[in-house]
Amino acid sequence: MQWQRFQQQHTLSCQLVYSQLRKIHNPTAGVIKHAPHRIGDAVKKNDLLITFDNSLLKLQLQKTEIAHQQALWQRDRNKKLFEQKALSVSELNQAQTTLDSALIDKRTVQTQLSQQTLYAPFDAVISQRLINAGDSVAAHTHLLSLVAPDSLQISANVDETLFMQLKLKQTVQIQLAGAKQSSGYISRIHPSLNSNQQGTIEVRFTHLPDNLFSGQHCQLQFKIEHEPMLSVPLQALRHDRQGAYLWSINQQHKTARQQVKTGRYFAERVEIKAGLKSGQRVVINGFPGLKKAQKVLDIQKTQIIKAPSDRSIKER
């Protein structure tokens, strides 16, 4: 039994997703006049995406501009009359209130008019198109979806035990179907577990390969290096109704049964958390007929293994 540092390699099945995705909605109801882009089209930031028929809003804007000019003229007139003491304060205040209301109406229509043209918020690719020119849509309708092509990353769910051992910036290997292995790193670790007691990690490519698509399946491969731990060969571990136990060998080269508490399992070894001390020797084969206080000969010294029961026993 000895202290050892272990590395475990883990493989996870996962898929590619876009981290930067935007759904385009219309703030107000209207009729779509122009929608030039189709699914798969690339757009630059501030490129035109959709325009709505704004003819009625333009007329309404003209009406509010006229009302605003009229209210401004009336306020200025009342102000002169007030300075000549020919008008009361309340009448002057009423004219000012009418002017303020007209200005608000004008700015409201201007805002609505500006919302009749939608632009790309960033360099993107059209991933969804749910409308066509001529469609009449209600306010807050989902019209298009955009994705940033360089934001492709991997999202993976990890079992709780492994999740607790992962670290930000940890290096991983990414295997895509029909492609060379790529390298990446853990860019984000979500702070909570889901209902299946799994945590979510996000992995970014060190260098993003070409011809990748959202939803594409891949495998993550990474190594976890554990702190030094007491371990024994897996074949030395025995089980019965009382639990896990080992056959240890004392200084007189005699066997003793010892109950142990196991921890993590590795490819060929198992962690021992309690029950043995570092440096103790344990039997790893020749278990049939093995009894307490049975004499064991060291194969490393004699090259011949003998015991009182004439059964071959090898120690380690």
C-alpha positions as CSV (number, residue, x, y, z in Angstrom):
1,M,0.0,0.0,0.0
2,Q,1.5,3.4,-1.0
3,W,0.8,7.1,-1.5
4,Q,0.3,7.9,-5.2
5,R,-0.8,10.8,-7.3
6,F,-3.3,9.7,-10.0
7,Q,-4.5,11.2,-13.3
8,Q,-7.9,10.2,-14.6
9,Q,-9.0,10.8,-18.2
10,H,-12.7,11.6,-18.7
11,T,-14.7,11.8,-21.9
12,L,-18.0,13.7,-22.2
13,S,-20.4,13.7,-25.1
14,C,-21.7,17.2,-25.7
15,Q,-22.7,19.6,-28.5
16,L,-21.8,23.0,-30.0
17,V,-24.0,26.0,-29.1
18,Y,-23.8,29.7,-29.8
19,S,-23.1,31.9,-26.8
20,Q,-24.2,35.1,-28.5
21,L,-27.7,34.8,-29.9
22,R,-30.3,37.6,-30.3
23,K,-34.0,37.3,-31.1
24,I,-35.2,40.3,-33.0
25,H,-38.7,41.6,-32.0
26,N,-40.7,44.6,-33.1
27,P,-41.6,47.2,-30.4
28,T,-44.9,48.1,-32.1
29,A,-47.5,46.5,-34.4
30,G,-47.2,47.1,-38.1
31,V,-46.9,45.7,-41.7
32,I,-43.5,44.5,-42.9
33,K,-42.4,46.4,-46.0
34,H,-39.0,45.0,-46.6
35,A,-37.0,42.0,-45.2
36,P,-34.0,41.4,-47.5
37,H,-32.1,38.7,-45.6
38,R,-32.7,35.0,-45.6
39,I,-31.5,32.2,-43.3
40,G,-27.7,31.8,-43.5
41,D,-27.1,35.3,-44.8
42,A,-24.2,37.2,-43.1
43,V,-24.9,40.8,-41.9
44,K,-22.6,43.5,-40.5
45,K,-23.4,45.6,-37.4
46,N,-26.0,48.3,-38.3
47,D,-27.0,46.6,-41.5
48,L,-30.7,47.0,-42.2
49,L,-32.8,43.9,-41.2
50,I,-36.4,44.9,-41.5
51,T,-38.5,48.0,-42.4
52,F,-42.2,48.5,-41.7
53,D,-44.7,50.5,-43.6
54,N,-44.5,53.9,-41.9
55,S,-46.7,56.0,-44.2
56,L,-49.4,56.5,-41.5
57,L,-46.8,57.4,-38.9
58,K,-45.3,60.0,-41.2
59,L,-48.7,61.7,-41.5
60,Q,-49.2,61.5,-37.8
61,L,-45.8,63.1,-37.3
62,Q,-46.8,66.0,-39.6
63,K,-49.9,66.5,-37.6
64,T,-48.0,66.6,-34.3
65,E,-45.5,69.0,-35.7
66,I,-48.3,71.4,-36.7
67,A,-49.8,71.1,-33.3
68,H,-46.5,71.8,-31.7
69,Q,-45.9,74.9,-33.8
70,Q,-49.4,76.1,-33.0
71,A,-48.8,75.6,-29.3
72,L,-45.4,77.3,-29.4
73,W,-47.0,80.3,-31.2
74,Q,-49.8,80.5,-28.6
75,R,-47.4,80.3,-25.6
76,D,-45.2,83.1,-27.0
77,R,-48.3,85.2,-27.6
78,N,-49.6,84.6,-24.1
79,K,-46.2,85.4,-22.7
80,K,-46.2,88.9,-24.4
81,L,-49.8,89.5,-23.2
82,F,-48.8,88.5,-19.7
83,E,-45.8,90.9,-19.7
84,Q,-48.3,93.6,-20.7
85,K,-50.5,92.6,-17.8
86,A,-53.3,91.7,-20.2
87,L,-53.3,88.0,-19.3
88,S,-53.5,86.0,-16.0
89,V,-50.8,83.6,-14.7
90,S,-53.1,80.7,-15.0
91,E,-53.7,81.4,-18.7
92,L,-50.0,81.6,-19.3
93,N,-49.4,78.3,-17.5
94,Q,-52.2,76.7,-19.5
95,A,-50.4,77.7,-22.8
96,Q,-47.1,76.3,-21.5
97,T,-48.8,73.0,-20.5
98,T,-50.4,72.8,-24.0
99,L,-46.9,73.3,-25.5
100,D,-45.3,70.7,-23.4
101,S,-48.0,68.1,-24.2
102,A,-47.6,68.9,-28.0
103,L,-43.9,68.4,-27.7
104,I,-44.4,65.0,-26.0
105,D,-46.8,63.9,-28.7
106,K,-44.3,64.9,-31.4
107,R,-41.4,63.0,-29.7
108,T,-43.6,59.9,-29.2
109,V,-44.4,59.7,-32.9
110,Q,-40.7,60.3,-33.7
111,T,-39.7,57.4,-31.5
112,Q,-42.4,55.1,-33.0
113,L,-41.1,56.1,-36.5
114,S,-37.5,55.3,-35.6
115,Q,-38.7,51.8,-34.5
116,Q,-40.0,51.1,-37.9
117,T,-36.5,50.2,-39.1
118,L,-34.6,47.5,-37.4
119,Y,-30.8,47.1,-37.7
120,A,-28.3,44.3,-36.9
121,P,-26.9,44.8,-33.3
122,F,-23.6,43.0,-34.2
123,D,-21.8,41.1,-37.0
124,A,-24.0,38.0,-37.3
125,V,-25.6,35.3,-39.4
126,I,-29.4,34.9,-39.8
127,S,-30.4,31.7,-38.0
128,Q,-34.1,32.1,-38.1
129,R,-36.6,34.0,-40.3
130,L,-40.2,33.8,-39.2
131,I,-41.8,36.6,-41.4
132,N,-42.1,37.8,-45.0
133,A,-42.7,41.1,-46.6
134,G,-46.4,42.0,-46.4
135,D,-47.0,40.3,-43.1
136,S,-49.0,42.1,-40.5
137,V,-47.5,41.5,-37.0
138,A,-48.5,42.3,-33.5
139,A,-46.2,44.2,-31.2
140,H,-43.3,42.2,-29.7
141,T,-43.4,39.4,-32.3
142,H,-40.3,37.3,-32.8
143,L,-39.2,38.2,-36.4
144,L,-35.6,37.0,-36.8
145,S,-32.8,35.3,-34.8
146,L,-29.2,36.3,-35.2
147,V,-26.1,34.4,-34.0
148,A,-22.5,35.6,-33.8
149,P,-20.5,33.0,-35.9
150,D,-17.4,33.3,-33.8
151,S,-19.3,32.6,-30.5
152,L,-19.6,28.9,-31.1
153,Q,-18.7,27.0,-28.0
154,I,-19.4,23.7,-26.2
155,S,-21.9,23.3,-23.4
156,A,-21.7,20.1,-21.3
157,N,-23.4,18.6,-18.3
158,V,-21.1,17.0,-15.8
159,D,-21.8,14.7,-12.9
160,E,-21.5,16.3,-9.4
161,T,-18.4,14.4,-8.3
162,L,-16.4,15.4,-11.4
163,F,-17.9,18.9,-11.6
164,M,-16.4,19.8,-8.2
165,Q,-12.9,19.0,-9.5
166,L,-13.0,21.2,-12.6
167,K,-11.3,24.6,-12.8
168,L,-11.6,27.7,-15.0
169,K,-9.1,27.8,-17.8
170,Q,-8.5,24.0,-17.5
171,T,-7.3,22.6,-20.8
172,V,-9.4,20.1,-22.7
173,Q,-9.2,18.2,-26.0
174,I,-12.2,18.4,-28.4
175,Q,-12.9,15.7,-30.9
176,L,-15.4,16.5,-33.7
177,A,-16.7,13.8,-36.0
178,G,-14.6,13.6,-39.1
179,A,-12.2,16.3,-38.0
180,K,-8.8,16.6,-36.3
181,Q,-8.7,16.9,-32.5
182,S,-8.8,20.5,-31.3
183,S,-7.8,22.1,-28.1
184,G,-9.9,24.3,-25.8
185,Y,-10.4,25.5,-22.3
186,I,-13.1,25.8,-19.7
187,S,-14.4,29.3,-20.0
188,R,-17.3,29.2,-17.6
189,I,-18.5,27.1,-14.7
190,H,-22.2,27.5,-13.8
191,P,-22.8,28.1,-10.1
192,S,-25.6,25.6,-9.5
193,L,-26.6,22.0,-10.2
194,N,-29.7,20.9,-12.2
195,S,-32.4,18.5,-11.0
196,N,-30.2,15.5,-12.1
197,Q,-27.3,16.7,-9.8
198,Q,-25.3,17.8,-12.8
199,G,-23.3,21.0,-13.3
200,T,-22.9,22.8,-16.6
201,I,-19.6,23.9,-18.0
202,E,-18.8,26.0,-21.1
203,V,-15.8,25.3,-23.2
204,R,-14.2,27.7,-25.8
205,F,-11.9,26.6,-28.6
206,T,-8.4,27.9,-28.5
207,H,-8.6,28.4,-32.2
208,L,-12.0,28.1,-33.8
209,P,-12.0,25.6,-36.7
210,D,-13.9,26.2,-39.9
211,N,-17.2,24.6,-40.9
212,L,-18.7,24.2,-37.5
213,F,-22.4,24.3,-36.8
214,S,-24.7,24.7,-33.8
215,G,-26.0,21.4,-32.6
216,Q,-22.9,19.5,-33.9
217,H,-22.0,16.6,-31.5
218,C,-18.5,16.3,-30.2
219,Q,-16.5,14.7,-27.3
220,L,-14.6,16.5,-24.6
221,Q,-11.5,14.8,-23.2
222,F,-9.7,16.0,-20.2
223,K,-7.5,14.8,-17.3
224,I,-8.1,15.3,-13.6
225,E,-5.0,15.1,-11.4
226,H,-5.8,14.0,-7.9
227,E,-3.9,14.8,-4.7
228,P,-1.7,12.0,-3.4
229,M,-3.7,9.2,-1.8
230,L,-3.3,5.8,-0.2
231,S,-4.2,3.1,-2.7
232,V,-3.9,-0.6,-3.3
233,P,-4.2,-2.7,-6.5
234,L,-7.9,-3.2,-7.3
235,Q,-7.4,-7.0,-7.3
236,A,-6.4,-6.9,-3.6
237,L,-9.8,-5.6,-2.5
238,R,-12.3,-8.2,-1.3
239,H,-16.0,-7.9,-0.3
240,D,-18.4,-9.7,1.9
241,R,-21.5,-9.0,4.0
242,Q,-19.4,-6.9,6.4
243,G,-18.1,-4.7,3.6
244,A,-14.7,-4.2,2.0
245,Y,-11.6,-5.8,3.4
246,L,-8.0,-6.7,2.6
247,W,-5.6,-9.4,3.6
248,S,-2.6,-7.6,5.0
249,I,0.8,-9.1,5.9
250,N,2.5,-8.3,9.3
251,Q,6.2,-8.3,10.1
252,Q,6.1,-12.0,10.8
253,H,4.8,-12.5,7.2
254,K,1.5,-13.7,8.5
255,T,-1.9,-12.7,7.1
256,A,-4.5,-10.6,8.8
257,R,-7.9,-9.6,7.7
258,Q,-8.5,-5.9,7.9
259,Q,-11.8,-4.0,7.2
260,V,-11.2,-0.9,5.1
261,K,-13.1,2.1,3.9
262,T,-12.7,2.7,0.2
263,G,-12.8,5.9,-1.8
264,R,-12.4,6.6,-5.5
265,Y,-11.8,3.8,-8.0
266,F,-9.2,4.2,-10.8
267,A,-8.3,1.9,-13.7
268,E,-6.2,-0.5,-11.7
269,R,-6.2,0.8,-8.2
270,V,-8.6,1.9,-5.5
271,E,-8.3,4.6,-2.8
272,I,-8.2,3.4,0.8
273,K,-9.5,6.1,3.2
274,A,-9.3,4.1,6.4
275,G,-8.2,0.7,7.8
276,L,-4.6,0.5,6.6
277,K,-1.4,2.5,7.0
278,S,1.2,3.5,4.4
279,G,3.8,0.9,3.9
280,Q,1.7,-2.1,4.9
281,R,1.8,-5.1,2.5
282,V,-1.3,-6.7,1.1
283,V,-2.1,-9.9,-0.7
284,I,-3.1,-9.5,-4.3
285,N,-3.7,-13.1,-5.5
286,G,-3.9,-16.6,-4.2
287,F,-7.1,-15.9,-2.2
288,P,-8.8,-19.3,-2.3
289,G,-8.3,-21.0,1.1
290,L,-6.5,-18.0,2.6
291,K,-6.9,-17.9,6.4
292,K,-6.0,-15.6,9.2
293,A,-2.3,-15.9,10.5
294,Q,-1.3,-17.9,7.4
295,K,2.4,-17.7,6.7
296,V,3.4,-15.9,3.4
297,L,6.8,-16.2,1.7
298,D,8.0,-13.1,-0.2
299,I,8.2,-14.0,-3.9
300,Q,10.7,-11.2,-4.5
301,K,13.1,-12.9,-2.2
302,T,12.5,-16.6,-2.8
303,Q,10.9,-16.8,-6.2
304,I,8.9,-19.6,-4.8
305,I,5.6,-18.9,-3.0
306,K,4.6,-21.4,-0.3
307,A,2.2,-21.3,2.5
308,P,1.0,-23.8,5.2
309,S,-2.0,-24.6,3.0
310,D,0.3,-25.2,0.1
311,R,-1.5,-22.5,-1.9
312,S,0.5,-19.9,-3.8
313,I,0.2,-16.4,-2.4
314,K,1.8,-13.3,-3.8
315,E,2.2,-10.2,-1.7
316,R,2.7,-6.5,-2.6
